[in-house]
């Protein structure tokens, strides 16, 4: 089932999105959905990485240690 989401964007972003939609004859919602699908994973992964750095027993490695571990 699809969900509806209301989002407030700046005038500049709105105008850019409108121009893109007009030039390509696609609805603005097409681009918004496409962008969310492409970038939501990255945001989730970044948040997970940030959470892990806050863990009490987190282990930190130098780039030299990582290269050695990876055999580079």
N, C-alpha and C positions, 0 to 999 in steps of 0.2 A: 504494500500500500504506500502510495506517495504521501509525503508531508509537505505542507506549505510553510514557508519561512519568510518573514518580513525582515528586511535589512535596510538600515539607513546608510547611504554612501554619500561621499562628497559630490558636489556638483561636477568637479573635474572628472572623477571616475565615471559618473553617470553619463557625461557627454561622450567620453571615450567609448564606453560600452554601447551607447546609442549609435555612434558613427560606425563602429565595427559591425553591429547588427544590421544597419542599413546597407553597408557595403557588401556584406555577405548574404543578405536576405535570410538570415537566421534570427530566431528570437533571442533576446537578451538572456533569457533563462537557459538557453542551450550553453552559452559561454560560462555562465555562473555555475551550472552543474558540472561542466567539464573541468573548470578550475578547481572546484571542490574535490572532485574525484582524483585529480592529479596531485593536489597538494595536501590533502587531509592526512594521508599516510605519513608524509614528511613531518607534519606537525605532531602527530601522535608519537612517532619515533623520537623526535627531539624532546618531547615532554618526558617520555620514558627514560631517555638518557639522563636528563636533568634530575629526575627522581632518583636514579641509581647513584648519582654522585653525592646525593644527600644521605645515602644509607650509612648506618653506623659502622658497618664492617667493610665499607667499600675499599678496594685495593686500587692504588694508582700506580701506573707504570710510566717510565720515561719512553720516549720514542726509540731510544737505543734498545731498551728491553723488548719492546713490541717487535722491532725489526728482527731481533734475535729469535724471538718466539716464532715469528712467521717464516724464519729462514731467509730473510732478505739481506 
